[in-house]
Amino acid sequence: MVFLSNDFGTNWTKLGLPVLPSFNFYCVASSASGSNLVAAADPGFIYFSTNSGANWSTATAPLTNWVSIVSSADGRRMVAAVRNERVYISTNFGAAWTSSNLSTQKWASVCISSDGRSVGAIGTNSYISSDGGSHWITNKFSNGSIACSASGTTWMIAGAQVYTSSDGGATWVTNLLNAGWGGVMSADGCEIVVYQTLGFGGLTNWVGHITPSPQLNIQKIDGNFGISWLLPSTNFVLQQTMDIGSANWGTVSNNPTLNFTNLNQEVSVPAPGGNAFFRLIAQ
C-alpha cells in the first residue's frame, strides 16, 4: 500500500493504485510540487500519477524487482534501479522507461539533481553522470546509498563508510567510519543525515551540517530585478542597500516564492535609478 499526506505528515490517505495484492511497494518519489508521483513495487510494476495521486497509470516498464526510484524537481526526468539487474531512465514524467547503458549488477540506490542532468547510481560500484545518464564516471564505492544536492555539485555515499564530494564526484573525503547504510541530503548539500541499522531493530543516526553560503543570481526583467538563490538548509532573508560600504542594510519586503522546477527561491524588486546591492543574511 502507498499513502499520501497533504499536511506535512500529520494525516495520511491510502492511494488507490491499480495493483495486485502480491505487490510490495519498495520505493516512491515525487516532483517538488507534489503533482507528479511515481511508485515502484518489489516485485511489480512502476505506476505514475500526474495529478497528485488522484489517478494512476501503469508505466511501460518491466515487471521486476524495483529497489530505488527518484524524480527531478519538475518530475519530467526519473531514474529507477532494479535489484540484480539494470538502471532505467524516464524523460516523460514516468510514463515510459528505457534501460540505461550501465551494466547489470546488484543495484542499491539512485539519485538525481533538481534539473535531472546529474544522476547517481550505486551497486557493485558507484556511478555518476553529468549529462542525464549518457556518460558515467565510476569509483570503488559499493552498495549503501547515494545522494546529491539539487545542483549536482555535492554528493554523499553511505555504506561501510560515509564519503562526501564537493566537486561533482571528482574527489571524495570521509570523516565518519563504519557509520552509514543510508542517507539523505538537503537541496543545498549543506545538511546530511545518515543512518545505520543495528541488531534487534535498533537505529543510529548522524547529522552533518555546514553553514550555507547561497549564491545570489540577479537578472533584469521588465524594469525589475529578478533575484534567486537555491533553497538553503538554513533560513535566510534578502537585504538591500544603495551603498555597499554602509552599515544600513534593509530587509526586502517582497516575500520570495519557491520555484518548483529548480528549487530556487525567487523574488522580484523594482530596479532603482542608482546603485543597488543585495545580500542574504542568516536568521
N, C-alpha and C positions, 0 to 999 in steps of 0.2 A: 504494500500500500504506500501511497505518496500523499503527504499532507501539505497544505499551503496556509501561510499566515500573512495577513494584510496589516497587522498591527504590531510589528516588531517582535513577533513570537509569543504574544500574550494568548492569543486564541488561534486554533488551527481547524481547518476544514479538510476533510478527505476528498481527494480528487477522483473523478470518475474516468480513469484511464481504461481503454479497451484492452484488458489484459486477461491472460489465463490464470487460474488460481495457483498454478505451479510456479509463476514468475516471482522472483525475489528481486526487488529493486535495490541496486547496489550503489548507484550514483545519480545525482541530479545536478542541473546547472541552470542559471538564469542570466538574462541580459541585465544591465544596470537598472533599467526602468521596471523590470519585472514583467514586461509584456511578452517576451519570448522565453519559453521554458523548454527544457528537454530532460527526459528521464530515461535511464537505461537499466535493463534487468540482467541478472546473472543467475541462470541463463535467461535469455529473452531477446526482445527487440528493442529498438530505440523509438521513443514516442516524442512528438514535439507539439507545442502549442504556440500560437501567435497572438492569443488574446488573454494572456494572464491565467491560463489554465481552465478557461470556460469550456473550450473544445480541444480535443486531442486527435492527432493523426499518427499513423504508423509510418515511420521513415523507411526509405529504401536502403536499408542496411541489413546485414545478415542476422539471423537468429543465432546468437553465440553468447559467450561469457564476457559481458562488458564490465570493466573494472574501474574505469575513471572517465569522466566527461567534463568539459569546460566550455565556456562561451566568452566571446569578445563582448565589449561593453554594449554594442548595439545589437548583439545577437546574430549578426549575419554569419560570422565565422565561428565554427565549433570544432573541437578536437575530441576524439574518444579513443580509448585503448581497450584492446581485447586481451584478456589473460591468456598467456601462452600462444599469442597469435600476432596480430598486426595493430597498427595505429591508423585510424581513419579520420578524414577531414571533410567537413561540410562548409560550403560557401553560400548556402541559401537558407539560413535560419533553421537548419537541422532537418530539412525535408529529404535531401539526398546526400549520400556519403560515398566517398571513394577512398580506396586504400592509399596510404602514403608510400613513399619509396623506402621506408625503414624496414629492416629485416624482421622476420618472425623471431620473437623471444618472449621471455616472461615479463610482460609489462606490468607496472605497478601504479603509475601516476602520470598525468599530463597537466600542463598549464598553458595559459595564453595571455598575451598582453591585451590592453584595452582596445587597440586598433586591430588586433588579430595578426599582426605581422610577426611578432616574436612568439615562438611556440617551443615548449619544452616537453620532453618525454623521458621517463626513466624506467628501466627494466634491468636486464642483464648489464647494460651500460646506460649512461645518460646522454641525451642528445638535445641540442639547442639549434633552432633555426631563426634567422632574422628576416626571412622572406616568405613567411607563411607556410613553410614546410617543403619548399623546393630543394633547399640545400641545408645540410646539417653539419655541426661540429660535435665531436664526442670527447668523452674523457673516461677515467677509470671508475667513477662512482656508479654504484648499482643499487637496485631495489629502493626501499624507502619511498619518499615523496619529493616532488619538485614544485617550486612556486616562483613566480616572478612579479615584479612591480608592474603597474599599469603601462609604464613607458618601455618595459623590456630591458631596462638598464641594470636593475638589481635582481639578483637571483638567490635562491636558497635550495639546498638539497639536504634532506634529513634522512639519515639512515643509521649506520653504526656510529657515525659522527655527523655533526651539523656543519655544512660548508656554506659560505656566502661568497658572492661575487658582485662587484660594483661596476664592472665594465662589460656587461653583456655576456658573461660567461667565459671570457678570455682567460682570466686568472681567478684563483679561489684561495680563501683562507678559512681556517677553522679555529674556534676557541672554546668549543663545547664538545667534549668527548663522551662517547657511549651514552648519548642523551636522547636522541630523537628517532622516532619511527615515522612521524608525520608532522606536517606543519603548514601554516598559512602565513601570508604576508599582506601588509596594508598596501593601498594603491601607490603610495609614495615610496614604499620599500624601507621605511624608517622604523617599522614595528613588525616583529616576527614572533610568532608563537609556535613552539614545537612541543610535542608530547611523546611520552614513552609509556607503553603499556607494561604493567607489572603482573606478577602472578596473582591469581585469585581475584581478577577483576580490578586490580589497582591501576592507578594512572598518575603520572607525574608530568607537570607542565613547566616549561621555561618560557620566559618572555624577554626578548631583546629589544631595546629601544635606543635610537639616537635622535637628537634634536633635528627636526626637518629644516631645510633651507630651501623653500619652494622658489622657483624661478618665475618672475613675472613676465608675461608676454603682452605687448601693447601694440595695437594697430588702430589707425584712424578710420572710422566708419561713419560717413554721412555727418560730418561735423562733430562726432563724438569720439571718445577714446574707448575702444573695446579692450578691457583688461582681463586676463585669465591666468590661472595657475592650477596645477594639478592638485586634486583633493588631498590635503595633508592629513597625517595621523594626529596632529595637534591643532587646536583651534587658532586661527589667525584672523586679524582684522586688517582691512586695507586702509592706509593712511595717505594723505596728500599734503604737499606744501609747495609754495611758489619759490622758495629759496632753500636749496639743499643744505646750506650752511646754518640754517635756522633751527632752533630747538622747538619751534612751534609747528608740530605736525597735527593735522586734524583728521579725524576718522571720516571716511567717505560714508555718507548717509545711505547711499543706494545699497540694498542687500544683494549679495551675489546669488546667482542661481546655478544649480548643478547641471551641466550638460551631460546627459546620459550616454552620448555617443563616444565621448573621450574622457569622461570622469574629470573634467576641468570645471572649477568654479569660475563663473563669468559675470562681469559687471560692466555696465556702460555708464560713462560720466561725460558731461559736456566738455568739449575741448576749450581750454581757456585762451585768452588772447595773448598771454605771455608764456613764460616758462611754467612747467608743471612737473613735479617729481612725485613718484609713488613708492610705497614700501609696504611690506607685510610685517606685522608685529604679533608675536605670540601672546595669547591671553592667559 
